[in-house]
């Protein structure tokens, strides 16, 4: 039996870590963007340099598809997938974005 996709584990992980209502502000679009973000984090973790660069670009686009008030939830999912956030992931959040 295959493991659940990381996007499913990420939602459970966030609820467990931050409480059951943490994900309540997400719209349908936010939820799908967060799922995509989690998958892109997983890609980043296994990619070569070029793949990591492209994953970061895609993550930035996905985060911008979320409401500004929910983008911090994407940042909160990083430790679920990666042990530490690489420095270039800081480039995902535009200046002035709530995190």
SVG drawing of the C-alpha trace seen along z (x, -y; Angstrom):
<svg xmlns="http://www.w3.org/2000/svg" viewBox="-14 -45 36 47">
<polyline fill="none" stroke="black" stroke-width="0.4" points="0.0,0.0 1.4,-3.4 1.8,-6.2 -0.7,-9.0 0.4,-11.9 2.3,-14.6 -0.5,-17.1 -2.8,-14.9 -0.3,-14.3 0.4,-18.0 -3.2,-18.9 -3.4,-16.4 0.0,-17.6 -1.1,-21.2 -4.4,-20.4 -2.5,-18.3 0.2,-20.9 -1.9,-24.1 -5.4,-22.9 -8.5,-21.9 -9.6,-25.4 -6.2,-26.4 -7.3,-25.6 -10.7,-27.2 -9.8,-30.4 -8.8,-28.5 -11.1,-28.9 -11.3,-26.1 -8.6,-27.9 -6.4,-28.3 -6.8,-24.7 -5.7,-23.5 -2.8,-26.0 -1.7,-24.7 -1.8,-21.1 0.2,-22.1 2.7,-23.9 3.2,-20.8 3.8,-18.7 6.3,-21.3 8.2,-21.2 8.5,-17.5 9.8,-18.0 12.3,-20.6 13.5,-18.1 14.5,-15.5 15.4,-17.8 18.8,-18.8 19.8,-22.5 17.7,-23.4 14.7,-21.5 15.0,-23.3 15.1,-26.6 12.0,-25.8 10.2,-24.4 10.9,-27.7 9.4,-29.6 6.4,-27.4 5.9,-27.7 6.0,-31.5 3.3,-31.4 1.2,-29.0 1.5,-31.1 0.4,-34.2 -2.7,-32.3 -3.7,-32.2 -5.4,-35.0 -2.7,-37.3 -4.2,-36.4 -3.7,-32.6 -0.2,-32.6 1.3,-32.0 -0.3,-28.6 1.9,-27.6 5.0,-28.7 3.8,-26.7 3.7,-23.5 7.5,-23.7 8.7,-21.8 6.2,-19.0 8.1,-18.2 11.6,-19.6 13.8,-19.5 14.8,-23.1 13.7,-25.8 16.4,-26.5 17.4,-30.1 15.9,-30.4 12.5,-29.6 12.4,-33.0 12.1,-34.4 8.6,-32.8 6.9,-35.3 6.6,-38.8 7.6,-41.8 4.8,-42.8 3.1,-39.4 1.7,-38.2 3.5,-35.0"/>
</svg>
